[in-house]
Amino acid sequence: MSTLIFWGVIIGIFFIGSYIEKRHYAAIEKRERTFQTPQILTSHISKLDDSRSVDDVRFVSSGVVIGADYFKHFLANLIHVLGGNLSPYESVLERARREALLRLKEQASDFNVIINVKLETCMLGRTTKKSDAPKVSILAYGTAIKYK
């Protein structure tokens, strides 16, 4: 009976986690269509058109923390034991990266371009307990420029 409950909980976590992830991806895609500007560049200012005069320059940053659900964590631990690419965590990283860049664009929505964009990533909440699902933190930052 307890085995049946265990697998029922694991399957329930899988479906709930999949639902939440799909809903987040849909929200990200909708916001990405809305925020086509400002353009994001990883290069520095010498790559820009310097024939236009600059009206405003501002440092912008955004951060996001996204956790893996326990089903992904369970699968990743299984893959870790067997060896291989920990692909269950890749979607967590992808969602966090896209969300951080979107928040950066939202913060600089009045600007034309964000240059020298960098991403910093770290894992949060890792302890010695194997049951803790990891959380990824991504910080995106850059320099927003508005032309006259």
Solvent accessible surface area in square Angstrom, and as a share of the most:
residue,aa,sasa,rsa
1,M,174,0.78
2,S,86,0.56
3,T,88,0.51
4,L,127,0.63
5,I,100,0.51
6,F,98,0.41
7,W,115,0.41
8,G,43,0.41
9,V,80,0.46
10,I,18,0.09
11,I,92,0.47
12,G,28,0.27
13,I,49,0.25
14,F,81,0.34
15,F,125,0.52
16,I,111,0.56
17,G,9,0.08
18,S,29,0.19
19,Y,133,0.50
20,I,84,0.42
21,E,26,0.12
22,K,144,0.61
23,R,144,0.53
24,H,40,0.18
25,Y,50,0.19
26,A,59,0.46
27,A,44,0.34
28,I,0,0.00
29,E,77,0.34
30,K,133,0.56
31,R,60,0.22
32,E,56,0.25
33,R,158,0.58
34,T,97,0.56
35,F,46,0.19
36,Q,123,0.55
37,T,88,0.51
38,P,0,0.00
39,Q,104,0.46
40,I,46,0.23
41,L,41,0.20
42,T,103,0.60
43,S,32,0.21
44,H,101,0.45
45,I,97,0.49
46,S,82,0.53
47,K,142,0.60
48,L,26,0.13
49,D,73,0.38
50,D,136,0.70
51,S,98,0.63
52,R,119,0.43
53,S,66,0.43
54,V,64,0.37
55,D,77,0.40
56,D,44,0.23
57,V,85,0.49
58,R,125,0.46
59,F,132,0.55
60,V,2,0.01
61,S,42,0.27
62,S,14,0.09
63,G,39,0.37
64,V,11,0.06
65,V,85,0.49
66,I,17,0.08
67,G,37,0.35
68,A,9,0.07
69,D,38,0.20
70,Y,116,0.44
71,F,39,0.16
72,K,30,0.13
73,H,8,0.04
74,F,79,0.33
75,L,61,0.31
76,A,2,0.02
77,N,45,0.23
78,L,89,0.44
79,I,43,0.22
80,H,120,0.54
81,V,120,0.69
82,L,137,0.68
83,G,51,0.50
84,G,60,0.58
85,N,104,0.53
86,L,64,0.32
87,S,56,0.36
88,P,16,0.10
89,Y,37,0.14
90,E,88,0.39
91,S,27,0.17
92,V,6,0.03
93,L,73,0.37
94,E,61,0.27
95,R,22,0.08
96,A,0,0.00
97,R,86,0.31
98,R,44,0.16
99,E,8,0.04
100,A,0,0.00
101,L,32,0.16
102,L,5,0.02
103,R,99,0.36
104,L,0,0.00
105,K,36,0.15
106,E,59,0.26
107,Q,100,0.44
108,A,1,0.00
109,S,54,0.35
110,D,108,0.56
111,F,11,0.05
112,N,66,0.34
113,V,7,0.04
114,I,0,0.00
115,I,10,0.05
116,N,61,0.32
117,V,8,0.05
118,K,85,0.36
119,L,71,0.35
120,E,91,0.41
121,T,75,0.44
122,C,67,0.40
123,M,98,0.44
124,L,67,0.33
125,G,42,0.40
126,R,120,0.44
127,T,76,0.44
128,T,140,0.81
129,K,123,0.52
130,K,143,0.61
131,S,72,0.46
132,D,30,0.16
133,A,10,0.07
134,P,4,0.03
135,K,73,0.31
136,V,3,0.02
137,S,22,0.14
138,I,6,0.03
139,L,77,0.38
140,A,0,0.00
141,Y,60,0.23
142,G,3,0.03
143,T,41,0.24
144,A,0,0.00
145,I,1,0.01
146,K,59,0.25
147,Y,22,0.08
148,K,170,0.72
